[in-house]
Amino acid sequence: QVQLVESGGGLVQTGESLRLSCAASGVTFASAAMNWYRQAPGKDREWIAHISSDGNTNYAVSVKGRFTISRDNAKNTVYLEMNSLKPEDTAVYYCYIHWNYSNYWGQGTQVTVSS
């Protein structure tokens, strides 16, 4: 049974930082590519960051240079370090994995950036 559990969200001010975590279970984590998505109120869910099993990363234009995705295979955890946060980063952030032909999402963690 695949489970993804996000944590680390909260309320911050513009320019501050947060680090999100996503703990995975039920997968061979070291072999899995991991992704972060977010969904702002009234908007579609959007992809923001990807890390491959060998550590290669990709980012959406909207977060490139401010956000960093990383992984710790010993802890079965993927991270999203978010710096220079803006009010438009306010959203629910989700961890996602495609594993054994199925899609899995975490429950999400709320990030709110006040101006």
Order of alpha helices (4+ residues) and beta strands (2+ residues): beta-beta-beta-beta-beta-beta-beta-beta-beta-beta-beta
